[in-house]
Amino acid sequence: MRTIFSSSGIISNKNKEILITSRKNKKILKSYWEFPGGKLKNTENFYQALVREVKEELNIKIEIFNIAPLIFVSHKYRDFHLFMHVFKVKKWFGDISSYDHEELKWVKPRKLNQENILPANKDIVKLLI
């Protein structure tokens, strides 16, 4: 079984809603929503991967000193084992837009469990509610 290392960010707006993104353009788990982020590349650490991924996916800038560790998730899917660090993004810069044409949605924390969130993200949702 292959192993995937990734980072995700919990990004909130001034209304205290949390950003989730669709996976409709991904190869696997297409019907789900997730928190922004992605896989580590080369020699990146989890912080660096999150900074790069949100720039690539959402066109926003975050700085490492504006993110704080929130939870570590280990989840076994059928074809891979995911190890994911999840961070709380305290501050970000820019106007959010989707570079890869995924849908973006702002959701109140208490309503996150009503969304079709990836199985690996269920513990994160419990923490945020």
NULUM-987106 format. One record per residue (C-alpha): z, x, y; residue number from 1. Coordinates in steps of 0.5 Angstrom, whole numbers, plus 500, padded with zeros to 3 digits. Each point is the difference from the previous one (the first is absolute). Layout:
N
{{Z,X,Y},NUM}
...
//
This chain:
129
{{500,500,500},1}
{{498,503,507},2}
{{505,500,505},3}
{{499,498,508},4}
{{504,503,505},5}
{{500,496,507},6}
{{503,498,506},7}
{{501,493,504},8}
{{502,498,506},9}
{{504,494,503},10}
{{497,498,507},11}
{{503,495,504},12}
{{498,497,506},13}
{{504,497,506},14}
{{500,494,497},15}
{{504,503,494},16}
{{494,498,495},17}
{{498,506,495},18}
{{493,502,499},19}
{{496,499,493},20}
{{493,501,498},21}
{{496,497,495},22}
{{497,504,494},23}
{{493,496,500},24}
{{496,506,501},25}
{{504,504,495},26}
{{498,502,492},27}
{{506,497,497},28}
{{505,495,502},29}
{{495,497,504},30}
{{504,493,501},31}
{{507,503,503},32}
{{502,502,507},33}
{{504,507,501},34}
{{504,504,506},35}
{{495,505,503},36}
{{500,507,497},37}
{{496,503,495},38}
{{500,506,495},39}
{{502,507,501},40}
{{494,505,501},41}
{{500,508,498},42}
{{507,503,502},43}
{{502,494,505},44}
{{507,498,500},45}
{{502,492,500},46}
{{501,500,508},47}
{{493,504,501},48}
{{497,495,495},49}
{{502,494,504},50}
{{498,503,507},51}
{{493,501,497},52}
{{500,494,497},53}
{{502,495,505},54}
{{495,504,505},55}
{{494,499,495},56}
{{502,493,498},57}
{{502,497,507},58}
{{498,504,505},59}
{{507,501,503},60}
{{504,507,501},61}
{{507,501,497},62}
{{504,506,501},63}
{{505,503,494},64}
{{506,499,504},65}
{{499,493,501},66}
{{500,498,493},67}
{{506,500,495},68}
{{501,499,493},69}
{{501,493,498},70}
{{500,500,492},71}
{{496,504,494},72}
{{497,496,495},73}
{{498,501,493},74}
{{495,495,497},75}
{{496,500,493},76}
{{494,497,501},77}
{{495,499,493},78}
{{496,506,502},79}
{{504,504,504},80}
{{507,502,503},81}
{{501,499,507},82}
{{506,505,504},83}
{{500,497,507},84}
{{504,502,506},85}
{{501,494,505},86}
{{502,502,507},87}
{{502,495,506},88}
{{495,502,506},89}
{{504,500,506},90}
{{495,501,505},91}
{{492,500,500},92}
{{495,501,505},93}
{{493,496,501},94}
{{497,494,498},95}
{{500,498,493},96}
{{493,498,497},97}
{{497,501,493},98}
{{496,506,498},99}
{{498,498,493},100}
{{499,492,502},101}
{{507,498,496},102}
{{503,494,503},103}
{{506,501,504},104}
{{506,495,501},105}
{{507,500,503},106}
{{505,497,496},107}
{{507,498,502},108}
{{505,504,495},109}
{{503,494,497},110}
{{493,497,498},111}
{{497,506,497},112}
{{502,498,493},113}
{{495,494,501},114}
{{495,505,500},115}
{{496,503,494},116}
{{503,507,501},117}
{{499,505,495},118}
{{505,501,494},119}
{{502,507,502},120}
{{502,497,507},121}
{{505,494,498},122}
{{506,505,501},123}
{{498,501,507},124}
{{499,493,501},125}
{{507,499,498},126}
{{503,505,504},127}
{{496,497,506},128}
{{502,493,500},129}
//
